[in-house]
Amino acid sequence: MSKEQVLENLCLYYGLLADSLKKQLKEHGLKFDYVEIEKFEMCKESISTLYIQGLLTESQKIKFVNKLHSKIVRHVAKCENLKPQSLK
């Protein structure tokens, strides 16, 4: 499977019990910047915490996770030297 196909079908888990984003991306064999992914990891944890504390609704959580996922995919595409046009 090409890197473009991996990114188009990238499945990451965002729950509190999910593996770290670094580990998940490594399992997919993708390149990334560790500092940037750590920032995304903090966002992932923040979204979960706000949801658990009742400060986000389910639909808000989904919207934020989708937005975070898009940012992660764009970041990985940049690190893999892929053009954003090749992604959905």
Backbone as XML, in Angstrom:
<?xml version="1.0"?>
<chain id="A" units="angstrom">
  <residue number="1" name="MET">
    <atom name="N" x="0.852" y="-1.182" z="0.000"/>
    <atom name="CA" x="0.000" y="0.000" z="0.000"/>
    <atom name="C" x="0.894" y="1.240" z="0.000"/>
  </residue>
  <residue number="2" name="SER">
    <atom name="N" x="0.580" y="2.210" z="-0.860"/>
    <atom name="CA" x="1.379" y="3.431" z="-0.937"/>
    <atom name="C" x="1.099" y="4.329" z="0.269"/>
  </residue>
  <residue number="3" name="LYS">
    <atom name="N" x="2.004" y="5.276" z="0.490"/>
    <atom name="CA" x="1.839" y="6.223" z="1.607"/>
    <atom name="C" x="0.569" y="7.051" z="1.428"/>
  </residue>
  <residue number="4" name="GLU">
    <atom name="N" x="0.246" y="7.399" z="0.181"/>
    <atom name="CA" x="-0.978" y="8.165" z="-0.086"/>
    <atom name="C" x="-2.208" y="7.375" z="0.348"/>
  </residue>
  <residue number="5" name="GLN">
    <atom name="N" x="-2.210" y="6.085" z="0.022"/>
    <atom name="CA" x="-3.340" y="5.233" z="0.404"/>
    <atom name="C" x="-3.420" y="5.076" z="1.914"/>
  </residue>
  <residue number="6" name="VAL">
    <atom name="N" x="-2.276" y="4.953" z="2.565"/>
    <atom name="CA" x="-2.258" y="4.839" z="4.029"/>
    <atom name="C" x="-2.869" y="6.092" z="4.646"/>
  </residue>
  <residue number="7" name="LEU">
    <atom name="N" x="-2.460" y="7.264" z="4.148"/>
    <atom name="CA" x="-2.988" y="8.513" z="4.703"/>
    <atom name="C" x="-4.479" y="8.683" z="4.413"/>
  </residue>
  <residue number="8" name="GLU">
    <atom name="N" x="-4.913" y="8.301" z="3.226"/>
    <atom name="CA" x="-6.328" y="8.432" z="2.888"/>
    <atom name="C" x="-7.202" y="7.553" z="3.776"/>
  </residue>
  <residue number="9" name="ASN">
    <atom name="N" x="-6.666" y="6.433" z="4.204"/>
    <atom name="CA" x="-7.428" y="5.480" z="5.021"/>
    <atom name="C" x="-6.941" y="5.416" z="6.462"/>
  </residue>
  <residue number="10" name="LEU">
    <atom name="N" x="-6.197" y="6.428" z="6.891"/>
    <atom name="CA" x="-5.584" y="6.416" z="8.213"/>
    <atom name="C" x="-6.641" y="6.358" z="9.317"/>
  </residue>
  <residue number="11" name="CYS">
    <atom name="N" x="-6.506" y="5.377" z="10.164"/>
    <atom name="CA" x="-7.406" y="5.203" z="11.301"/>
    <atom name="C" x="-6.592" y="5.377" z="12.579"/>
  </residue>
  <residue number="12" name="LEU">
    <atom name="N" x="-6.880" y="6.451" z="13.299"/>
    <atom name="CA" x="-6.234" y="6.700" z="14.584"/>
    <atom name="C" x="-7.307" y="6.680" z="15.662"/>
  </residue>
  <residue number="13" name="TYR">
    <atom name="N" x="-6.919" y="6.258" z="16.848"/>
    <atom name="CA" x="-7.851" y="6.199" z="17.968"/>
    <atom name="C" x="-7.548" y="7.350" z="18.917"/>
  </residue>
  <residue number="14" name="TYR">
    <atom name="N" x="-8.603" y="8.015" z="19.382"/>
    <atom name="CA" x="-8.455" y="9.240" z="20.155"/>
    <atom name="C" x="-8.954" y="9.145" z="21.589"/>
  </residue>
  <residue number="15" name="GLY">
    <atom name="N" x="-9.401" y="8.001" z="22.027"/>
    <atom name="CA" x="-9.913" y="7.862" z="23.390"/>
    <atom name="C" x="-8.794" y="7.914" z="24.424"/>
  </residue>
  <residue number="16" name="LEU">
    <atom name="N" x="-9.182" y="8.082" z="25.677"/>
    <atom name="CA" x="-8.193" y="8.159" z="26.758"/>
    <atom name="C" x="-7.371" y="6.880" z="26.896"/>
  </residue>
  <residue number="17" name="LEU">
    <atom name="N" x="-7.957" y="5.754" z="26.565"/>
    <atom name="CA" x="-7.239" y="4.482" z="26.698"/>
    <atom name="C" x="-6.496" y="4.078" z="25.424"/>
  </residue>
  <residue number="18" name="ALA">
    <atom name="N" x="-6.585" y="4.905" z="24.399"/>
    <atom name="CA" x="-5.910" y="4.599" z="23.132"/>
    <atom name="C" x="-4.406" y="4.783" z="23.279"/>
  </residue>
  <residue number="19" name="ASP">
    <atom name="N" x="-3.652" y="4.058" z="22.454"/>
    <atom name="CA" x="-2.205" y="4.243" z="22.412"/>
    <atom name="C" x="-1.894" y="5.677" z="22.010"/>
  </residue>
  <residue number="20" name="SER">
    <atom name="N" x="-0.676" y="6.110" z="22.297"/>
    <atom name="CA" x="-0.263" y="7.466" z="21.926"/>
    <atom name="C" x="-0.289" y="7.613" z="20.410"/>
  </residue>
  <residue number="21" name="LEU">
    <atom name="N" x="-0.429" y="8.844" z="19.961"/>
    <atom name="CA" x="-0.422" y="9.104" z="18.527"/>
    <atom name="C" x="0.910" y="8.684" z="17.916"/>
  </residue>
  <residue number="22" name="LYS">
    <atom name="N" x="2.004" y="8.923" z="18.637"/>
    <atom name="CA" x="3.325" y="8.514" z="18.143"/>
    <atom name="C" x="3.357" y="7.019" z="17.862"/>
  </residue>
  <residue number="23" name="LYS">
    <atom name="N" x="2.884" y="6.239" z="18.811"/>
    <atom name="CA" x="2.900" y="4.786" z="18.652"/>
    <atom name="C" x="2.013" y="4.363" z="17.486"/>
  </residue>
  <residue number="24" name="GLN">
    <atom name="N" x="0.830" y="4.956" z="17.391"/>
    <atom name="CA" x="-0.086" y="4.600" z="16.312"/>
    <atom name="C" x="0.505" y="4.941" z="14.940"/>
  </residue>
  <residue number="25" name="LEU">
    <atom name="N" x="1.137" y="6.123" z="14.835"/>
    <atom name="CA" x="1.728" y="6.522" z="13.555"/>
    <atom name="C" x="2.924" y="5.644" z="13.205"/>
  </residue>
  <residue number="26" name="LYS">
    <atom name="N" x="3.714" y="5.275" z="14.209"/>
    <atom name="CA" x="4.848" y="4.372" z="13.979"/>
    <atom name="C" x="4.353" y="3.021" z="13.461"/>
  </residue>
  <residue number="27" name="GLU">
    <atom name="N" x="3.254" y="2.527" z="14.025"/>
    <atom name="CA" x="2.699" y="1.247" z="13.580"/>
    <atom name="C" x="2.278" y="1.289" z="12.117"/>
  </residue>
  <residue number="28" name="HIS">
    <atom name="N" x="1.910" y="2.477" z="11.627"/>
    <atom name="CA" x="1.540" y="2.648" z="10.220"/>
    <atom name="C" x="2.764" y="2.923" z="9.346"/>
  </residue>
  <residue number="29" name="GLY">
    <atom name="N" x="3.927" y="3.060" z="9.985"/>
    <atom name="CA" x="5.161" y="3.305" z="9.246"/>
    <atom name="C" x="5.265" y="4.707" z="8.675"/>
  </residue>
  <residue number="30" name="LEU">
    <atom name="N" x="4.662" y="5.681" z="9.354"/>
    <atom name="CA" x="4.639" y="7.048" z="8.860"/>
    <atom name="C" x="5.655" y="7.930" z="9.575"/>
  </residue>
  <residue number="31" name="LYS">
    <atom name="N" x="6.176" y="8.924" z="8.856"/>
    <atom name="CA" x="7.117" y="9.896" z="9.426"/>
    <atom name="C" x="6.330" y="11.047" z="10.047"/>
  </residue>
  <residue number="32" name="PHE">
    <atom name="N" x="6.905" y="11.633" z="11.098"/>
    <atom name="CA" x="6.276" y="12.779" z="11.746"/>
    <atom name="C" x="7.303" y="13.499" z="12.601"/>
  </residue>
  <residue number="33" name="ASP">
    <atom name="N" x="6.971" y="14.732" z="12.972"/>
    <atom name="CA" x="7.812" y="15.523" z="13.864"/>
    <atom name="C" x="7.345" y="15.262" z="15.293"/>
  </residue>
  <residue number="34" name="TYR">
    <atom name="N" x="8.253" y="14.784" z="16.145"/>
    <atom name="CA" x="7.893" y="14.397" z="17.504"/>
    <atom name="C" x="7.316" y="15.560" z="18.310"/>
  </residue>
  <residue number="35" name="VAL">
    <atom name="N" x="7.878" y="16.747" z="18.157"/>
    <atom name="CA" x="7.399" y="17.908" z="18.921"/>
    <atom name="C" x="5.975" y="18.262" z="18.499"/>
  </residue>
  <residue number="36" name="GLU">
    <atom name="N" x="5.738" y="18.255" z="17.210"/>
    <atom name="CA" x="4.400" y="18.600" z="16.708"/>
    <atom name="C" x="3.368" y="17.553" z="17.139"/>
  </residue>
  <residue number="37" name="ILE">
    <atom name="N" x="3.734" y="16.297" z="17.064"/>
    <atom name="CA" x="2.799" y="15.234" z="17.464"/>
    <atom name="C" x="2.508" y="15.310" z="18.961"/>
  </residue>
  <residue number="38" name="GLU">
    <atom name="N" x="3.484" y="15.727" z="19.744"/>
    <atom name="CA" x="3.245" y="15.888" z="21.185"/>
    <atom name="C" x="2.186" y="16.970" z="21.432"/>
  </residue>
  <residue number="39" name="LYS">
    <atom name="N" x="2.204" y="18.020" z="20.626"/>
    <atom name="CA" x="1.173" y="19.064" z="20.731"/>
    <atom name="C" x="-0.203" y="18.481" z="20.389"/>
  </residue>
  <residue number="40" name="PHE">
    <atom name="N" x="-0.246" y="17.661" z="19.343"/>
    <atom name="CA" x="-1.505" y="17.017" z="18.970"/>
    <atom name="C" x="-1.971" y="16.062" z="20.068"/>
  </residue>
  <residue number="41" name="GLU">
    <atom name="N" x="-1.021" y="15.404" z="20.709"/>
    <atom name="CA" x="-1.347" y="14.488" z="21.812"/>
    <atom name="C" x="-2.014" y="15.249" z="22.961"/>
  </residue>
  <residue number="42" name="MET">
    <atom name="N" x="-1.499" y="16.438" z="23.266"/>
    <atom name="CA" x="-2.109" y="17.260" z="24.320"/>
    <atom name="C" x="-3.523" y="17.676" z="23.923"/>
  </residue>
  <residue number="43" name="CYS">
    <atom name="N" x="-3.729" y="17.993" z="22.659"/>
    <atom name="CA" x="-5.073" y="18.340" z="22.179"/>
    <atom name="C" x="-6.013" y="17.152" z="22.329"/>
  </residue>
  <residue number="44" name="LYS">
    <atom name="N" x="-5.520" y="15.967" z="21.952"/>
    <atom name="CA" x="-6.325" y="14.743" z="22.066"/>
    <atom name="C" x="-6.770" y="14.529" z="23.510"/>
  </residue>
  <residue number="45" name="GLU">
    <atom name="N" x="-5.843" y="14.670" z="24.441"/>
    <atom name="CA" x="-6.166" y="14.488" z="25.862"/>
    <atom name="C" x="-7.120" y="15.565" z="26.356"/>
  </residue>
  <residue number="46" name="SER">
    <atom name="N" x="-6.945" y="16.778" z="25.880"/>
    <atom name="CA" x="-7.821" y="17.877" z="26.290"/>
    <atom name="C" x="-9.257" y="17.650" z="25.834"/>
  </residue>
  <residue number="47" name="ILE">
    <atom name="N" x="-9.411" y="17.207" z="24.604"/>
    <atom name="CA" x="-10.756" y="16.935" z="24.080"/>
    <atom name="C" x="-11.437" y="15.870" z="24.936"/>
  </residue>
  <residue number="48" name="SER">
    <atom name="N" x="-10.719" y="14.797" z="25.244"/>
    <atom name="CA" x="-11.296" y="13.726" z="26.067"/>
    <atom name="C" x="-11.653" y="14.218" z="27.458"/>
  </residue>
  <residue number="49" name="THR">
    <atom name="N" x="-10.775" y="15.006" z="28.046"/>
    <atom name="CA" x="-11.023" y="15.530" z="29.394"/>
    <atom name="C" x="-12.247" y="16.437" z="29.412"/>
  </residue>
  <residue number="50" name="LEU">
    <atom name="N" x="-12.343" y="17.329" z="28.454"/>
    <atom name="CA" x="-13.496" y="18.233" z="28.391"/>
    <atom name="C" x="-14.798" y="17.457" z="28.190"/>
  </residue>
  <residue number="51" name="TYR">
    <atom name="N" x="-14.746" y="16.410" z="27.377"/>
    <atom name="CA" x="-15.935" y="15.591" z="27.151"/>
    <atom name="C" x="-16.341" y="14.849" z="28.428"/>
  </residue>
  <residue number="52" name="ILE">
    <atom name="N" x="-15.375" y="14.241" z="29.090"/>
    <atom name="CA" x="-15.661" y="13.480" z="30.321"/>
    <atom name="C" x="-16.205" y="14.396" z="31.418"/>
  </residue>
  <residue number="53" name="GLN">
    <atom name="N" x="-15.725" y="15.621" z="31.466"/>
    <atom name="CA" x="-16.180" y="16.576" z="32.475"/>
    <atom name="C" x="-17.522" y="17.214" z="32.115"/>
  </residue>
  <residue number="54" name="GLY">
    <atom name="N" x="-18.067" y="16.842" z="30.973"/>
    <atom name="CA" x="-19.381" y="17.357" z="30.576"/>
    <atom name="C" x="-19.342" y="18.746" z="29.975"/>
  </residue>
  <residue number="55" name="LEU">
    <atom name="N" x="-18.156" y="19.202" z="29.562"/>
    <atom name="CA" x="-18.020" y="20.537" z="28.997"/>
    <atom name="C" x="-18.131" y="20.539" z="27.479"/>
  </residue>
  <residue number="56" name="LEU">
    <atom name="N" x="-18.122" y="19.355" z="26.874"/>
    <atom name="CA" x="-18.346" y="19.201" z="25.440"/>
    <atom name="C" x="-19.470" y="18.192" z="25.236"/>
  </residue>
  <residue number="57" name="THR">
    <atom name="N" x="-20.301" y="18.473" z="24.257"/>
    <atom name="CA" x="-21.319" y="17.487" z="23.885"/>
    <atom name="C" x="-20.664" y="16.447" z="22.973"/>
  </residue>
  <residue number="58" name="GLU">
    <atom name="N" x="-21.372" y="15.369" z="22.723"/>
    <atom name="CA" x="-20.871" y="14.321" z="21.821"/>
    <atom name="C" x="-20.582" y="14.903" z="20.435"/>
  </residue>
  <residue number="59" name="SER">
    <atom name="N" x="-21.503" y="15.724" z="19.927"/>
    <atom name="CA" x="-21.307" y="16.287" z="18.582"/>
    <atom name="C" x="-20.117" y="17.251" z="18.542"/>
  </residue>
  <residue number="60" name="GLN">
    <atom name="N" x="-19.903" y="18.015" z="19.604"/>
    <atom name="CA" x="-18.735" y="18.898" z="19.667"/>
    <atom name="C" x="-17.449" y="18.085" z="19.700"/>
  </residue>
  <residue number="61" name="LYS">
    <atom name="N" x="-17.457" y="17.014" z="20.486"/>
    <atom name="CA" x="-16.272" y="16.152" z="20.581"/>
    <atom name="C" x="-15.941" y="15.573" z="19.210"/>
  </residue>
  <residue number="62" name="ILE">
    <atom name="N" x="-16.932" y="15.089" z="18.507"/>
    <atom name="CA" x="-16.718" y="14.511" z="17.176"/>
    <atom name="C" x="-16.151" y="15.563" z="16.224"/>
  </residue>
  <residue number="63" name="LYS">
    <atom name="N" x="-16.701" y="16.762" z="16.280"/>
    <atom name="CA" x="-16.230" y="17.850" z="15.415"/>
    <atom name="C" x="-14.756" y="18.164" z="15.704"/>
  </residue>
  <residue number="64" name="PHE">
    <atom name="N" x="-14.390" y="18.256" z="16.983"/>
    <atom name="CA" x="-13.008" y="18.566" z="17.351"/>
    <atom name="C" x="-12.053" y="17.434" z="16.999"/>
  </residue>
  <residue number="65" name="VAL">
    <atom name="N" x="-12.480" y="16.200" z="17.196"/>
    <atom name="CA" x="-11.627" y="15.053" z="16.851"/>
    <atom name="C" x="-11.410" y="15.007" z="15.335"/>
  </residue>
  <residue number="66" name="ASN">
    <atom name="N" x="-12.455" y="15.264" z="14.564"/>
    <atom name="CA" x="-12.311" y="15.279" z="13.103"/>
    <atom name="C" x="-11.351" y="16.374" z="12.648"/>
  </residue>
  <residue number="67" name="LYS">
    <atom name="N" x="-11.445" y="17.526" z="13.274"/>
    <atom name="CA" x="-10.553" y="18.632" z="12.932"/>
    <atom name="C" x="-9.112" y="18.285" z="13.312"/>
  </residue>
  <residue number="68" name="LEU">
    <atom name="N" x="-8.921" y="17.702" z="14.479"/>
    <atom name="CA" x="-7.585" y="17.286" z="14.917"/>
    <atom name="C" x="-7.024" y="16.232" z="13.964"/>
  </residue>
  <residue number="69" name="HIS">
    <atom name="N" x="-7.856" y="15.276" z="13.575"/>
    <atom name="CA" x="-7.417" y="14.230" z="12.649"/>
    <atom name="C" x="-6.934" y="14.843" z="11.328"/>
  </residue>
  <residue number="70" name="SER">
    <atom name="N" x="-7.670" y="15.815" z="10.819"/>
    <atom name="CA" x="-7.278" y="16.479" z="9.571"/>
    <atom name="C" x="-5.928" y="17.160" z="9.711"/>
  </residue>
  <residue number="71" name="LYS">
    <atom name="N" x="-5.708" y="17.806" z="10.844"/>
    <atom name="CA" x="-4.417" y="18.469" z="11.082"/>
    <atom name="C" x="-3.284" y="17.454" z="11.152"/>
  </residue>
  <residue number="72" name="ILE">
    <atom name="N" x="-3.537" y="16.330" z="11.793"/>
    <atom name="CA" x="-2.511" y="15.287" z="11.899"/>
    <atom name="C" x="-2.186" y="14.733" z="10.520"/>
  </residue>
  <residue number="73" name="VAL">
    <atom name="N" x="-3.203" y="14.474" z="9.712"/>
    <atom name="CA" x="-2.984" y="13.942" z="8.361"/>
    <atom name="C" x="-2.185" y="14.940" z="7.524"/>
  </residue>
  <residue number="74" name="ARG">
    <atom name="N" x="-2.517" y="16.230" z="7.607"/>
    <atom name="CA" x="-1.761" y="17.247" z="6.868"/>
    <atom name="C" x="-0.309" y="17.292" z="7.330"/>
  </residue>
  <residue number="75" name="HIS">
    <atom name="N" x="-0.104" y="17.190" z="8.646"/>
    <atom name="CA" x="1.260" y="17.201" z="9.191"/>
    <atom name="C" x="2.059" y="16.008" z="8.675"/>
  </residue>
  <residue number="76" name="VAL">
    <atom name="N" x="1.483" y="14.833" z="8.737"/>
    <atom name="CA" x="2.178" y="13.623" z="8.275"/>
    <atom name="C" x="2.441" y="13.704" z="6.773"/>
  </residue>
  <residue number="77" name="ALA">
    <atom name="N" x="1.488" y="14.223" z="6.004"/>
    <atom name="CA" x="1.685" y="14.370" z="4.558"/>
    <atom name="C" x="2.882" y="15.268" z="4.275"/>
  </residue>
  <residue number="78" name="LYS">
    <atom name="N" x="2.996" y="16.336" z="5.045"/>
    <atom name="CA" x="4.129" y="17.249" z="4.877"/>
    <atom name="C" x="5.437" y="16.535" z="5.203"/>
  </residue>
  <residue number="79" name="CYS">
    <atom name="N" x="5.474" y="15.779" z="6.284"/>
    <atom name="CA" x="6.677" y="15.048" z="6.683"/>
    <atom name="C" x="7.027" y="13.949" z="5.677"/>
  </residue>
  <residue number="80" name="GLU">
    <atom name="N" x="6.041" y="13.403" z="5.018"/>
    <atom name="CA" x="6.247" y="12.344" z="4.020"/>
    <atom name="C" x="6.482" y="12.928" z="2.621"/>
  </residue>
  <residue number="81" name="ASN">
    <atom name="N" x="6.522" y="14.271" z="2.533"/>
    <atom name="CA" x="6.703" y="14.966" z="1.253"/>
    <atom name="C" x="5.613" y="14.620" z="0.242"/>
  </residue>
  <residue number="82" name="LEU">
    <atom name="N" x="4.392" y="14.513" z="0.729"/>
    <atom name="CA" x="3.244" y="14.272" z="-0.139"/>
    <atom name="C" x="2.507" y="15.586" z="-0.328"/>
  </residue>
  <residue number="83" name="LYS">
    <atom name="N" x="1.956" y="15.779" z="-1.497"/>
    <atom name="CA" x="1.203" y="16.993" z="-1.773"/>
    <atom name="C" x="-0.205" y="16.854" z="-1.187"/>
  </residue>
  <residue number="84" name="PRO">
    <atom name="N" x="-0.708" y="17.923" z="-0.570"/>
    <atom name="CA" x="-2.071" y="17.857" z="-0.015"/>
    <atom name="C" x="-3.128" y="17.508" z="-1.049"/>
  </residue>
  <residue number="85" name="GLN">
    <atom name="N" x="-2.898" y="17.836" z="-2.352"/>
    <atom name="CA" x="-3.876" y="17.535" z="-3.390"/>
    <atom name="C" x="-4.067" y="16.046" z="-3.547"/>
  </residue>
  <residue number="86" name="SER">
    <atom name="N" x="-3.034" y="15.268" z="-3.181"/>
    <atom name="CA" x="-3.149" y="13.814" z="-3.343"/>
    <atom name="C" x="-4.017" y="13.191" z="-2.259"/>
  </residue>
  <residue number="87" name="LEU">
    <atom name="N" x="-4.413" y="14.012" z="-1.290"/>
    <atom name="CA" x="-5.259" y="13.536" z="-0.195"/>
    <atom name="C" x="-6.667" y="14.052" z="-0.380"/>
  </residue>
  <residue number="88" name="LYS">
    <atom name="N" x="-7.616" y="13.345" z="0.184"/>
    <atom name="CA" x="-9.017" y="13.783" z="0.106"/>
    <atom name="C" x="-9.208" y="15.037" z="0.912"/>
  </residue>
</chain>
